[in-house]
Amino acid sequence: MERQTSERRRRIFPAAFKREAALRVTKSGQPIVRVGEELELHERVLRRWIASYGSEGTALQRRPTAQSVAPSPADLTLE
């Protein structure tokens, strides 16, 4: 008996599309699930894009973590 497999290809979207989708969710007031259905995207994908591009559609800069701000061992030795 042959096993049927559905081959899913990973879709790649340009940054402009991701920004527009993130803006559509944040500006329209529609539920993220509904926008996802309209764009044929999973809500997790949209949430990730909103986290990346913010509500203004611009790429967010990562803030430095406490670990990257802490003095290095060499600095501590000098003190």
C-alpha positions in Angstrom: 0.0 0.0 0.0 1.5 3.3 -1.0 1.6 6.1 1.4 0.4 9.5 0.2 2.4 12.4 1.4 1.6 16.0 0.9 4.7 18.0 0.1 4.6 21.4 1.6 7.1 23.9 0.4 8.2 26.7 2.7 7.0 30.0 1.4 9.3 32.9 1.4 7.8 36.4 1.7 9.6 39.7 1.1 10.1 42.1 4.0 7.6 44.6 2.5 4.8 41.9 2.6 5.7 41.1 6.2 5.5 44.8 7.2 2.2 45.3 5.4 0.7 42.2 7.1 1.9 43.3 10.5 0.4 46.8 9.9 -2.8 45.2 8.7 -3.3 43.4 12.0 -2.3 46.3 14.2 -4.2 49.0 12.4 -7.3 47.3 11.2 -8.6 46.1 14.6 -9.4 42.7 13.1 -8.5 39.6 15.1 -5.1 38.2 14.1 -6.8 34.9 13.2 -9.0 36.6 10.7 -6.2 38.4 9.0 -4.2 35.2 8.9 -7.1 33.4 7.2 -7.4 36.2 4.6 -3.7 36.0 3.9 -3.5 32.2 4.2 -1.0 32.5 7.0 -0.9 30.9 10.5 -1.4 33.3 13.3 2.0 32.3 14.8 3.6 33.7 11.6 1.8 37.0 11.9 2.6 37.3 15.6 6.3 36.7 14.8 6.1 39.4 12.1 4.4 41.9 14.4 7.1 41.2 17.0 9.8 41.8 14.4 8.3 44.9 12.7 6.2 46.4 15.5 3.0 48.3 15.1 4.6 50.9 12.9 5.9 48.5 10.3 9.6 49.3 10.9 12.1 46.7 11.9 12.7 46.8 15.6 16.2 47.0 16.9 17.2 44.5 19.6 17.9 46.1 22.9 21.2 45.1 24.6 20.8 42.5 27.2 22.1 42.8 30.7 24.8 40.3 29.8 26.1 42.4 26.9 26.2 45.6 29.2 28.0 43.9 32.1 31.7 44.6 32.4 34.1 42.1 31.0 36.3 40.0 33.3 39.3 42.1 32.1 37.5 45.3 33.2 36.8 43.7 36.6 40.4 42.7 37.0 41.5 46.3 36.3 39.3 47.6 39.1 
